[in-house]
Amino acid sequence: MLKLFNKAKNSYLCNTSYPLDKSNFIKYKTDKELEFNEDKLCLYIHIPFCTRLCSFCEYIKYKKDNKYEEKYLEILEKDINSFISKHKFTLYGFDIGGGTPTCLELSTFKKLMSIAKKINKLNTVDDYEPSIEATFSTLSYDKLKLIVDAGFKRISLGIQTTNTKILDSQNRNIVSISDMKKVFDIIREVGIKKINVDFMYGIKNQTVEDIYNSLECIKILNPDQVTLYEMRYNMVNQKASISKELLFNQYSIIYEELIKLGYKGRFSQNTFSKYNDFGLSSYLRYRMIDNISYKGFGISAQSKTSQGISYNIGKSHESFDECIKQNSFIEKDTYLLPKEELVAKYIMISLYYGMFSLKIVSSILEKDARKYYKRELDFLISNKYIYIEDDKCYLTKDGFKYYGAVGSLFYSKNVKDWFMGV
């Protein structure tokens, strides 16, 4: 166990991503589709188009091409209608992400919002909070009015860093803080309740000065929520160029300053809010913290149930034309997973929030998690990497510094063997 922990402490592979390599799940691949028998569900729509393709983005995306937008929305609507007609469930969360959903032409964006409006009218829980991702340069008053009319309560805007040299090197559009403020004013005017901004740390050549400049941007904009993303180099086929020590120091600076600015959050979580909430949309909250199943629509979208996970066509880097020709964004890669893999997947996702629930782990295993993982839990507690309150395991500061190593103790034997061999 100690050998595994020490190797994982400084490995660029060990973060919130799981499995560590696509080959880890190959033995579980099946021709079947996932069954969605759950009465609790979250939905996600992936819009893969972007005006510019940022180098640090780990998701499947394509350069915006107006001639494909209508066809994409046509297939998307057909897939969604077909799914909803076959399944009865209560909707706990719904997000639209990408890519850049708001980069669509106004006519096709209007179509997307009409699809979303139907989803938002399904049977939902009381704290249902749908969210949509956007960029400053692709938003307009007309699009924002459509977003509000469709029932969205939260909008998430990616800033990542205010260092223009880094943004330019990553092929990302540069927007001045004054222009960001103008967009914020319009968002507030149309009545969207919560604005989240995304920032990244651990980007190549990012300095402490850059971190403070980004924090000054947060101070000026005063968003309701702030989400931090560690640069996951393994997800963009690069080896880490930054140490765990530096990552920890950058996070620590951001955390301390956000708390000073009035944001609430526990050290080790990556979401912060001005309110007494989780700093997340209900889709992410229920998916990440409560392990509720989710169905993804669109090219490369991921789905997960109590059986396993699946990825729609496109995740294996099929061309856009190949995906469109199917006339449905079908589940192409489906993996029926044993309980040990489902536990590991849940824990790694949940560690993004700096904790995981032993009650949920027990429900997946159908065994007492404290007994099943006694050695692992004893090791982590005795070394002060975690502490337990009620049924929840929380990362300590030391545990957060090496959260990837903490999570590695709960990898399946299959993945542990692979990792120790690389």
Secondary structure by P-SEA (a helix, b strand, c coil): caaaaaaaccccccccccccccccccccccccccccccccbbbbbbbccccccccccccccccccccaaaaaaaaaaaaaaaaaaaccccccbbbbbccccccccaaaaaaaaaaaaaaaacccccccccbbbbccccccaaaaaaaaaacccbbbbbcccccaaaaaaabbbbbcaaaaaaaaaaaaaacccbbbbbbbcccccccaaaaaaaaaaaaaacccbbbbbccccccccccccccaaaaaaaaaaaaaaaaaaccccccccccccccccccccaaaaaacccbbbbbbcccbbbbbcccccccccccccccaaaaaaaccccccccccccaaaaaaaaaaaaaaaccccaaaaaaaacccccccaaaaaaaaaaaccccccccbbbbccccccaaaaaaaaaccaaaaaaaaac
